[in-house]
Amino acid sequence: MAQWTSAVGAAQLARLLGSQQDRPAGPGTRRPPAYRALADGVRLLVLEGRVPVAARLPAERELALALSVSRTTVAAAYEALRGEGFLESRRGAGSWTAVPAGNPVPARGLEPLPPEALGSMIDLGCAALPAPEPWLTRAVQGALEELPPYAHTHGDYPAGLPALRAMIADRYTQRGIATMPEQIMVTTGAMGAIDAICHLFGGRGERIAVESPSYANILQLMREAGARLVPVAMAEGLTGWDLDRWRQVLREAAPRIAYVVADFHNPTGALADDDQRRRLVDAARSAGTVLVADETMSELWLDEDVEMPRPVCAFDPAGSTVITVGSASKAFWAGMRIGWVRAAPDVIRSLVAARAYADLGTPVLEQLAVNWLFGTGGWEEAVELRRAQAGQNRDELVGAVRRELPSWEFEVPRGGLTLWVRTGGLSGSRLAEAGERVGVRVPSGPRFGVDGAFEGYVRLPFTVGGAVAEEAAVRLAAAARIVETGGTSGGEAPRTFVA
């Protein structure tokens, strides 16, 4: 019986391998044999999760044709992978990817490191900060005081607690967007919200237009839902969207959904202006595309003089085009898994009805905690702490990277939690692998793209500052040296580091 659970076509694998471009070898640097380079490329794709474990690889002849190499080269690469434990084969069943015994199965998203690993590894994979105390503790205490009446009920509120729905609606109204509680559904984080929207509107095989690059975990969620992702390149730097490209994609591809992060985009940090928002909503309306606007970063401006544009839904007064997603997880704390959807009442009713076959509802206690924060002014004070912490971390991380890696290029965003860095011609995938060896975990650019795009980038979050940011930059520089010299092992063992 075959041991593989999915398959990777020859053309797809060739595209993924072709994205792994390293800078030309310098004097005295030996290039590996072709079979070794191919084996290393496949191994990197498996380690990053971009080729799943237990995925059937193309036959040797098919891959040789797709790569324009000899079949002998592919056969030797497959044999090397088998010897290293990254490939298993059976006559008549083909060859499929694996991981060596004792290695963890690669994560396909950006899951945080377990706490026990943080002593020796600096985690730049997860863009999340510690809770802004004392506000988390106060919110939970306030929620416990409000809990008794709810404890006498069944506890299932598929649309969310009425008090929290009303509070969220009032907050939109205060921003100038008249909103009723019937337009709000509370979800288990923004991921839960987008998952519900994709299942309602997307369906397997439906096209979804996404910014390129975009948030890695959302891209993976959409892939696993069976969507066909249509990437739309961002404009250069921090200037937001390229509206000519968006109009073309919406007109020609006719995607059912378009997913955008207009406020301090993840990963680039770009902030779309009012005119871009208006024009994109108009283009989506004309194409019959549902525009999903992710507002999870909208309160994380880090410079005092930033003038925030109007919400994307402000340019859709009829409520027929834009669905807005918000969350407490980025602005407050990732452990507070409360998100919400703002949409037309009929859309909310459909989402709520579909929820009976998913998670039924969101935890009551956490909803009460967020409601307490919104109702007491604690939210504003906590978010102000978050802005101050993230802003200081940003400045210290930027300074450290500029000192240790002067050839790396980036523009400093004025909000959000991430820095999008061009790595001076180095492979982001190889930097991520080398980083694990020297004690810094960093996600490579292709996690944020479609079909291997952005190999020359990494994302750095504003989650560390001070001495930890300095050490992170030192370790990134060590990883860069390993990649530049073509090292296959070595580098200093990670030092235990306590912030």
Disulfide bonds with the S-S distance in Angstrom:
none
